[in-house]
Protein backbone atom coordinates (compact mmCIF):
# COMPACT_ATOMS: atom_id res chain seq x y z
CA UNK A 1 0.00 0.00 0.00
CA UNK A 2 1.33 3.40 -1.00
CA UNK A 3 1.66 6.08 1.67
CA UNK A 4 -0.52 9.09 0.88
CA UNK A 5 -1.04 12.40 2.63
CA UNK A 6 -3.92 12.47 5.09
CA UNK A 7 -5.78 15.42 6.53
CA UNK A 8 -7.94 15.20 9.66
CA UNK A 9 -10.46 18.03 9.81
CA UNK A 10 -12.38 18.52 13.04
CA UNK A 11 -15.24 20.93 12.58
CA UNK A 12 -16.72 21.08 16.06
CA UNK A 13 -20.05 22.87 16.04
CA UNK A 14 -20.41 22.78 12.27
CA UNK A 15 -23.90 21.45 11.59
CA UNK A 16 -25.23 20.00 8.36
CA UNK A 17 -28.96 20.34 7.75
CA UNK A 18 -31.35 20.52 4.83
CA UNK A 19 -30.65 23.45 2.50
CA UNK A 20 -32.86 26.48 3.08
CA UNK A 21 -32.76 30.27 2.93
CA UNK A 22 -32.19 30.48 6.70
CA UNK A 23 -29.35 27.94 6.74
CA UNK A 24 -26.18 30.04 6.45
CA UNK A 25 -23.98 27.02 5.83
CA UNK A 26 -26.05 25.75 2.90
CA UNK A 27 -26.18 29.15 1.15
CA UNK A 28 -22.51 30.04 1.70
CA UNK A 29 -20.08 29.81 -1.21
CA UNK A 30 -17.68 27.06 -0.14
CA UNK A 31 -16.55 25.16 -3.26
CA UNK A 32 -13.67 23.32 -1.61
CA UNK A 33 -15.72 22.04 1.31
CA UNK A 34 -18.58 21.08 -1.02
CA UNK A 35 -16.13 19.08 -3.16
CA UNK A 36 -14.68 17.35 -0.11
CA UNK A 37 -18.10 16.44 1.27
CA UNK A 38 -19.27 15.19 -2.11
CA UNK A 39 -16.20 13.07 -2.94
CA UNK A 40 -14.35 12.12 0.21
CA UNK A 41 -16.26 12.60 3.43
CA UNK A 42 -18.15 10.02 5.44
CA UNK A 43 -16.23 7.07 4.04
CA UNK A 44 -15.52 5.04 7.15
Residue frames relative to the residue before (quaternion, step in Angstrom):
aa qw qx qy qz dx dy dz
X 1.0000 0.0000 0.0000 0.0000 0.00 0.00 0.00
X 0.3889 -0.7373 0.5119 0.2077 3.54 -0.87 1.00
X 0.4324 -0.6792 0.5271 0.2719 3.57 -1.00 0.85
X 0.0314 -0.7943 0.6063 -0.0202 3.55 -0.90 1.00
X 0.5847 -0.5734 0.4247 0.3860 3.58 -1.13 0.51
X 0.1267 -0.7769 0.6148 0.0484 3.54 -1.11 0.75
X 0.1086 -0.7787 0.6157 0.0523 3.54 -1.08 0.76
X 0.1619 -0.7638 0.6196 0.0808 3.57 -0.81 1.04
X 0.0664 -0.7996 0.5968 -0.0054 3.55 -0.62 1.16
X 0.0904 -0.7806 0.6181 0.0219 3.56 -0.68 1.13
X 0.0376 -0.8102 0.5840 -0.0332 3.54 -0.49 1.22
X 0.0786 -0.8359 0.5433 0.0014 3.54 0.48 1.25
X 0.8124 0.2332 -0.1919 0.4988 3.56 -0.78 1.01
X 0.5504 0.5910 -0.3957 0.4373 3.57 1.28 -0.06
X 0.0983 -0.8382 0.5358 0.0258 3.58 -0.38 1.19
X 0.2135 -0.7509 0.6107 0.1325 3.55 -1.09 0.74
X 0.0598 0.7886 -0.6040 0.0986 3.55 -0.77 1.10
X 0.7078 -0.4175 0.3300 0.4646 3.56 -1.27 0.01
X 0.5271 -0.6322 0.4572 0.3369 3.60 -1.00 0.74
X 0.1823 0.7553 -0.6167 0.1263 3.55 -1.05 0.83
X 0.6591 -0.5233 0.3720 0.3915 3.56 -1.28 0.23
X 0.7078 0.4266 -0.2703 0.4939 3.62 1.16 -0.37
X 0.5801 0.5540 -0.3734 0.4659 3.58 1.30 0.07
X 0.3196 -0.7973 0.4836 0.1685 3.57 -0.13 1.33
X 0.6390 0.5318 -0.3361 0.4426 3.59 0.99 -0.72
X 0.6986 0.4770 -0.2930 0.4457 3.60 0.87 -0.85
X 0.7307 0.4123 -0.2581 0.4790 3.63 1.06 -0.58
X 0.5021 0.6521 -0.4280 0.3734 3.60 1.25 -0.12
X 0.4171 -0.6613 0.5572 0.2796 3.56 -1.21 0.53
X 0.1951 0.7742 -0.5626 0.2146 3.55 -0.35 1.31
X 0.0762 -0.8657 0.4923 0.0485 3.61 0.61 1.11
X 0.6614 0.5079 -0.3313 0.4414 3.61 0.93 -0.74
X 0.6723 0.4768 -0.3014 0.4794 3.58 0.91 -0.86
X 0.6226 0.5332 -0.3441 0.4579 3.60 1.00 -0.75
X 0.6526 0.5091 -0.3105 0.4674 3.59 0.98 -0.84
X 0.6497 0.5121 -0.3166 0.4641 3.57 0.96 -0.85
X 0.6855 0.4826 -0.2936 0.4592 3.58 0.84 -0.93
X 0.6617 0.5103 -0.3062 0.4559 3.57 1.03 -0.74
X 0.8151 0.3303 -0.1338 0.4567 3.59 0.85 -0.97
X 0.8424 0.2607 -0.0802 0.4648 3.57 0.94 -0.77
X 0.6511 0.5680 -0.3311 0.3793 3.58 1.02 -0.63
X 0.8311 0.2693 -0.2033 0.4420 3.50 -1.36 0.39
X 0.4868 0.6104 -0.4701 0.4116 3.56 1.07 0.70
X 0.0446 0.8239 -0.5579 0.0890 3.54 0.05 1.32
